[in-house]
């Protein structure tokens, strides 16, 4: 099973909204592993782009120092949130040769072309361009329009050709000497370069945030399929936004939160992971407030206390076996999998597990759980916690 998950652009630190995306992707990989797949996952770093170059210039840093610092924060915070990462994370800077290889092939096939020292992808040459977004191509201009920046703000489409290669200009701080000349690969070619180099020409699942629906993933699809002549991915998953007190998270609103800062303020990492993964479905917008975080933390703590109570070994454990308890213990995995098979409904899975534990507690008042039942319950909870990663 091959899974590509869009990683962070490491010109600035990821905030908890970004981590909500990385967490649902972590849940996906954990659950695929849980059901028996061998998963090869790639998450990447975008370290060379317009934004990182501008940030380095504005903050008077070398770009490598800037991006290395952000990457260190990422590694620290993913560990804090129990996000599993692949052993190797490819970067834009380490995939330049592959980007050039892909660009040369696209030019040879007629999908890409040179203009004023840059290389652009001719979107209209790809007959099903924009198919993920279901873009209305009747809106496309008849005359040639080119967009030469790596990214553009806002949830809107750039109706025109998109840049693949930035040719060198005097004073540029990021460039390589390559077979197609001096310059650097654009953001739009970097993911395809890393995907083809690390996973091959096709993947099973492609993930990202909801913003990737606009331009980015359709650009990746167009490049990948034009290059290979094969369908790129079987499934696409996109996580919705996290908002704060009903507002978009932004520097201008002063409402950006980072995991390590919340941890320093006393928020336990499992509480934050639980809030970001198990309070609301990943494809629904989630509103973050400290009060909602507090309530969800209490909910998790009550659940964990109940789990400990029911699985704790007792000196005078019953040797009898309640058949009702057996059925409830067996239902934990069955209900969990039914919820997870419904588009990773982790919130529903948690509610189902909590309801079962409450019924088990009621049953234990009538007939105490046997030692074997307590052990089996513990194993069942540990197994589903390989996906939740918040119980034990």
C-alpha positions, 0 to 999 in steps of 0.5 A: 500500500503506497500512501503520499501525504503532503508534508509541511512547507518549512518556511514557518512552523506548523500550527495545530491546524496543520497538525490536525492534517498530519494527525488524520494521516497518521490515523490512516496509516495506523489503521491500514497497518492495523488491518494488515497492510504493509504501508509505504508512506512518504511525507515530504518537506517543501524547503525551497520555494518562493515563501522560504526564500522571502522569509529567509531574506526578510529575517536575514537568515540563510535559507538552510538555517531557517528550514532546518530550525522549522524541521527540528520543531516538526520532529519534536512536535510530531514525537510529542503527538505520537505521529509516526514518521517514515525513516526518511523524509525527502525534501525539495532540495534533495529531489532537484535532479528528479524534478529536472528529469520529469521536466525534460520528459514533459517538454519532450512530450509537449506538455511543458514549454519554455517561456522567458527563461522559465518552464510552464505546464500547458494545462489545456494539453492535459485533456482531463485537467482539473478532474479532482476539483471538477474544474469547469474548463469552459471558463479557461481563457482562449488566449495564453495566460501564465502564472509564474509564482509557486503559490497564490493566496486564496481558494481560487483557481489560476486559469492558465499555465503553471510554472515548473521551473524558475530560471535563474535571475541575478541575485537569486539565493536558491539555484542549481546548475542542471541539465536544463540550465541554472535555476530551481524547480517550482513548488508544482513539480516538487511533489511529483519529483519526490513521489516518482523518486520515492514511490514510483509512478502510482500510489494508492492514496494521496492525502492533504488538507482541504486547501490542496483541492485548489490547484495543488493536487490537480497540478500534481495529477496533471504532471504525474499522469502526463509524465507516466501515461498512467492514472496517478492515485486511486483515492484522495483524502482531504482534511478540513480546517481547524478554526479558533473561536470561530475565526480562521487561524492567522497571525493577523488575528493573533490566534495561532497555537503551537503544540509545544506552547500548549504543552508548556502551558500544561496541556497534555499531548494525548489531550491535544491529539484526542481533540484534533482526531477524535472530537470531530470527523477529519472532513468536518471543520473543527472549532478550537477553544480552550474550553472545548479542549478542557471538556474533551480532555475530561472526556478522555480522562474519564474514559481512561479511568473506566478502562483502567478500572475494568482491566485492573487485576483484582485479588479475588477475581471471579472465575465465572464467565459472563456471556454478556461480558464476552459479547461486549468485549468482542464488540469492541473490535467489531464496532471500532472497525465498522466505524473506521471503515466508514471513512476513518470515523474515529470520533464515532469509534471512540463513542462506540468504545466508550458506550461498550465500556459503560455497559461492561461496567454495568454488567460487572456489577451483576457478575464481576469480570473474570481475570481472563475477561479483564486480560482480553479486554486489555488486549482489545483496548491496546490493539485499538489504541495502536490507532487512537494512541491516547489510551495507554 
